[in-house]
C-alpha cells in the first residue's frame, strides 16, 4: 500500500509571495487535493535579517487571498536547527561526513587553480581522509558530507525525465557551517524527511540541488521523495521574468484589480494543461491535475491573456461580491474619494454594477466606471469626452435639458423616447445626441447605457449636471 501523498511549499520570507512561488504553491496544493493528501507549509526563515514577522505575514496573506490552504501549522526551519545539527553529527559519527579545517585563503587558492586549469571551482577533498589530530589550532571546522567520487546520481523526475549527474562533478559540500548553523541543502533534506514529504514540486532551478540532496538521503538511508522540477515562468519575450513582465508579489495583482479566481486559473495554465481548456473552475483544476500534465517548456507570462481571463471572471461574479472588492481595493490604495463614494452610495453602486461588468477587465476599471455615480459637481471631464462637448453639441444639450424637465416618469423608456424624439426633430441620429449626453453626465466616453445612467443618478442630479455644461458654453 502506497503512502498518502504529502507535498510542501517552502518559501523564504522576502516580504511578499512572488508570482512564481504562487504557481509552485498552487501546483503542490492541487496535487495534494487531487490525491486526498496533505500540503504542508514550511517557512525557510534561516536568514534572520530578512525573515521578519511582517514578511511571514505577507506570505501567509498572499496564499490566503489566492485561496491556497495548507494543512496544520506552518513549520519554521529556523526552529528546527538543533535537529539539523543532530543529523549532521550522526553522519559524522558514521563516517559519512567529516570536519574540514580549510581556511578562506586555501579555498580561494583552490578556486583560482581550478579556473586557471579550466575546471569548475570545487573543493578538492583534502580533509576527507585526514586525521583530525592534524587540525590547526584555533580554526573552527565546517562539516562536509562524503559525496560519492564515481558513478552517476540520477534524479528521477516527473517533468524532466531521468536526469543524470556525474558524481565526480559534485564535491564534498558543506552541511554544517563553522558557526554550527546548517546549510540550506542539508536543512531542506532533514525537514522534508521529518515532515514525511512524499512529493517535491518546485522550480527547475533546484534540479542541481536535487542531485546533492539525494547524496544526503542516501547517506542517511532515507526514502527519496518523488520529484517534479517545473520550468520557470518567462516574460512574453522569452527572457527570464522581471518586474516589467509581471514578476511581482500577489498583493500587487490584487491592488491592480485582479480577482483571485482569475489569477488561480491563469497561473494553472502556466506550465500545466488539460487539453485546450483555458477557462475552468478551481474544482475542475483539482480534479484534472496530474504531474504527467506538467509541461517541459518554459511558460510565458502574458498580461493580455490575464486581462481577458479576469474580464470573464468579473462578468461571472455576483454584484454584491464585486461591490465589496471595489470598496476594499479603493481603501487599500488610499483612493478615499472612491471609497467614500462607494460606501455612501451603496444601493446605487450595486444597481449599476451589472451595467459595468461587461465593460471592465479589472476591479480598478470597475471603480473608474462607477465614478459617475458619486462624482462631485461640476463634473471633471476627460480629454476624449471634452472633445464631444463642442458648441453645437452643448446647444443641443441645452434644448434637450428643457425637454427632459417635462418627462413625467423618470424611467429608461420615458427618457429614451424623449431623447429620440428630440434627435428626430433636429434631424440627427440618436448617437449624435447620446454621445455628448454621456460625456456631460459621466465625464467619459464609456459608461453603462446613458439612459440607465440617468435613472441611476436620478432626475435632479442628471439635470444639474447638464446645466453645469450648458452654463459653461453660455459663459463663452
N, C-alpha and C positions, 0 to 999 in steps of 0.2 A: 504494500500500500504506500503510495507516494505521500510525502509530507504536504501539509497545507501550504499554499503559497504565502510567502511574506516578502513584500517589496519594501523599499525605503526611499525616502527623499532626504538628501543630506546636504543642505545648503550651508555656505559660510555666510554669517550675517554681515553684509556690507552696507546695510541701510535700506535696501529695497529688494523686492523679488524681481529679478531680471526676467525678461520675456523668454529667454532660452531656458532658464531654470523653471519657469512656469510650465513650459511644454514638457520638460522632463518629469515634473511632479504630476502633470496630467496623465502621462503615459503610465507611470507607476500606479497611480490611483485607479485608472481604468482597468489595468491588468489585474490588480488585486480584487476589484469589484466584480470583474468578469468571472474570476475563478472562485469567488467566495472566500478569498483570502484576506490578508490584512496589509495596509500600508502604514509603516512607521515613519515618524519624523525625527531626524537627528540633526541638531544644530551643531555644526562643526566650528565651535567657538574657542578654539585653542589660541587664536590670535587675540590676546586680551585687549590690545589697544583698540582694535576695530570692532570687537564684539560687545557693543553696548546694549543695554536693555532696550533702548529706542530702536536699534537696528533689528533686534529679535522681534519686537512688537510689529515693526513694519513688514517683516517676512510673514508673520502669522496672519496679519491683517490682509496682506495680498492674497494669500492662499484662501482665506475665508471668503473674501469678496469674489474670488474666481469660482467658489463653490467646491473647492478641493478639501476634503476632510481626511483626517488621519486617525489612526487607532491608538488609544492610550495617551499618556502624557508625552510631550516631546522629550527626547533624550538630549543631554548636554555632553558633548565629547570631552570637554574640559573636566567635568565632574568625574570622569572615568579614568583620569590619568594614572591613578595607583594600579588599576587593573592592567593598563598598557605596560607599566614598568614590571609588573608581576610576570607577564608573558615573556618580556624581553629577558628577564632573569632566568626563566625556565629554559629558554633557548640556549642561554649562556651555560647553564648547568649541564645541559645535554650535549654540549659540544657543537651545537648547530649555529652558534653565534660567538663572537669574540670581542675583546676590548682592543680598541685601536688607539695608539698614543701619538699618531702623526700630528705634527704642528701645522699651523696655517701655511708656513713657509714651504714645508715639504709638499703639501697638497698643491700649492701654486707651482712648484717646480715640476711636479708630475704633469700638470695641465700643459705647461709650456713645452715639455718634452714631447708629449703626445701631439700637440699642434705642429711642432717642428717636423715630426715624422709622419704627419698627415693622418693621424689616428684620432678617433673621437676621445675627448678627455675623460679618463675614468681612473678610479682608484686601482693601484697595482697589487693590492692584497699583501703588502709587506708585513702586516701584523697577523695574518691569518693563522700561521703555524708557529709564531714566535712564543717563547716562554714569557709569561707576564713578569718574571723576575728581571727581565731586561728593560722593564718600563722606566723611562726617565722620571726623575723626581719632580713633583710639583705640576705634572701635566694631568689634567682631568681627561680620562678617556671617553670616547664615544663607543657605543656598541654597534657592531656591524653584523649582519647575517652572513652565513656562509652560503653564497649562491652557488648553484651547480656550475662547474667550469667547462663542461662539454655537453653535447646533446642539444635537444630542442625543448623549448617551452611553448606549448600550444594553447592558445586561447580559443576555446570552442564558443563561437559567438552566433546568436540567432540572426543577427543582421549582417555581420561581416564574413560569416563562414568561419572556417578554421584559419586562424592567423598564427603563423609560426615565427618565433623569435629564437635566434641562436643564443644559447646560454653564454657563450664566450663574450657576447656583447653587453651582458649585464654584469656590472661589478658587484662587489660585496657592499651593498648600500647600507646606510645608517638607519637603525631602527630606534635608537635612543641617543639623544644629543649629550654633550658633555655636562650640561646642566641638569641632566636627568629627565628632560621632557621628551615625550615620544615624537617621532616624525609623523607626518600625515599618512605616509604609506603604511606604517605599522598600525597606527591608531584605527584606521579605517577597517583593516582586516579583523582586528580584535573585536571591534564594535559590531561589524556585520556578523561575525560568528556568534558572539554572545546574544545578539538580538534575534538570532535564528533566521537571518535573511536567506531566502532560497533563490531569489532572482534579483540581479542588479541591472537596472536600466538607466543609462547615463550617456553623456556626450562622448563622441569618438575621440575627443582629445584625451580621454582617460585610457585609451587602448594600450599604450606602452606601460602605464601604471598597472594595468591588469596583469601583465607578464611578471612584474616584480611582486605584486600581491600574491600571485599563485605560488611564488617561492616561499612566502611565509605560511600560506595554507598547507603546503606540502611538508614544510619543516615541522609544523605542529600536528600533522596527521589529521587535519580538519577537512570536511567536505567543502569543495569549491562551489559557490553558488553559480547558477546558470547566468550567463552574461548576454547583454544586448547593448552594443555601443552604437548610438544613433548619430548620423551626420549632423553637424552644427547647422544652424539657420544662417543663410546668406542674404545679402541685400538683393534688390531686383537686378543689379548689375553683376551679380555673381561674386562680388567681393565679400569679405567677412562682415557680418552685421555690425554696423556702427550706429551712433545716435541718429545720424541723418536718415538712416534706413528704418529705424524703429527699435534700436537696442536701448529700451528704457524700462523703468520699473512698471509693474502692472498698475500702480496707483496713477501713473501718468496717463495711461489709457482710460482709466476711469474719469480723470479730470478732462480728457479730450472728448468725453461723451460716448464712450463705447459701453455697451451692455455686457455683463459677464458671460451670458449665454452665447453671445456673438463671438466674443474672444475665445471662449472654450471651443466652439465649433471651428473657428478659424485655425487655432493652434493645433487642433486634432488633425487637420488636413496638411499640416507642415511636417511631412515625413511619415505619414500613415495614410492609407486609402482603403475604401470599401467600394470597389468598382468605380463608377463615375459619380457616386453620390457626393454632392457638395454641401447640401444643407440637410442636417439631421439633428434629432434631439439628443440630449445627453444620454438618455436611456438607450437609444439606438446605438450610440457610440460605444457605450459599455458592453452592450450585447454583442456587437460585431468585433470588438477589439481582439487582436491576436498579435503575438510577437512576429509571426511569419509575414504579416502585412506591413511591417515597418520597412521603409524604403532605404536603399543603399546610397542614393544620391542626395546631395545637399538640397534642402528645401529653400525656396526664395520668398522672402517676405514682400508682400505687395499691398500697400495701403489702399489702392483702388478696390481690390477684392474684399479687403476687410470692411471698407465703407459700404460696399454693396450688400455684404452679409449683414452688417449692423442695421442697414436700412430695412432689410427683411424682418429682422427681429423687432425693430421699432414698430413696424406695421402690425406685427402679430401681438404686441404687448397690450395689456389692459390699460386704459387711460388712467385709472387710479394709481397703478404702479408707476407709470411714466411721470405722473404729476409728482409723486414722492421723490423719484430720481432727479427730476428737474430742480426741485426745492433743495435737495441735498447737494447737488452739483453747484448750484448758484451760491449756496452757503460756503462750501469748501473753497471755491475760487474767490470768495470775497466780493461777489457781484451783488452788493447789498440792494441796489435798486430792483434787480430782478428777483432777489429773494423776497423782499417785502411785497413787491408787486404780485408775485405768485401766491404768497400767504394771504394777502388782503383781498385777493380776487379768486379764491379757490373755486367757487362754483362756475364762474365764467371760464376759467382756465380749463377745468375738467370738461366743460361743454365744447371748448374749442379744440381740445387735443385730437379727437377723431378727424377733424378737418386738417390738422397739422401733420399727422402721422405719415400720409403718403408723400409729403413734401420734404421730409427730413431724413438724413442718413446718420446723424449723431444727435445726442441729447443737447449739445450746445446749439445745433441748428434749431432744435425744437424750442429752446429758450429764446433764441433770436426771433423766431417766427411768432412767438407768443407775446412779444413786447408790445404789439399794437393794443393789447387788452388794457395795460396799465400805464402806457406811455403818458407822460405829463404834457399838457398843452402849454405853449404851442409845440406841436409835434416836430421832433427832428426829422428831416427828410434826407435820405441818402442821395448820392450823386445821380444814380440812374433814375430814381423817382423824380428828382427835381427836373430832369430833362423832359419829363412828360407834362410838367406844370407850366406850360408856356401861356402867353396872354390869351390866346384863343381858347385853350382848354379851361383856363380859370374863368373865362367869361361863361362858358357852358356850365361850369360847376356852380356859378352864382345863380344862373337861371334854374338849374336842377334843384338847388337848395330850396328855392321858393316852392317848387312843385312838391318836393318831399315833405315840406312842412304841412302840406294838406293831406298827406296819406292818412287814412282812417286807422287802419290796423298796422302796427309796425311789425310786419312779418315778411318772410322771404318772398312769397308770391306777390304781395302788395307792392313791395319795393321794386321787385323785378319788373312788374307791369308798368310802374311809374317811370322807371329809367328807360325801358324800351319805348314807351310812348314818346318820351322826350327825344330820344335819339331819332326816331322816325320823323318827328315834327320838324327837326332841323336837317334832315337828310343825311344823317351819319349812321355808320354801322355801330352796333352795340359796343364793340371793343374800343372804339374811339372815345366813348364816354366812360366806359367801365374802367379803362386803364388809368386815366387821370384821377378818377374817383378813388381807386385803390391807392394811388400814390398819396393823395390828400389825406386819406383816412388811416393809412398804416405807415406812411413814410417810406414804403418799399415797393418794389415791383412784383414781389412774390408774397402771397398770403393765401389763406383759405378763400373760398368763393366770396366775392366782395359783398354780396347781399347777406350771406351768413355772418360776415364780419360786422355788418351794420346792426344786425339783430343782437349779436353777442355784446357789443358795446352800448347798445341802446340808442333810442331816438335823440335824447338830449346831447349825449356825447358826440354822436355822428354829426348832427347839425352844427355843434360848436366847432368841431374840427374843420368842417367845410368852411364855416365862417372865418376861421383863422386864415385859411389860404386865400379866400376871396378878398379879405381885408388887405392881405399882403399885396395883391395886384392893384387894389384901389389906391394904395399909397404910392404906387409907381405911375 
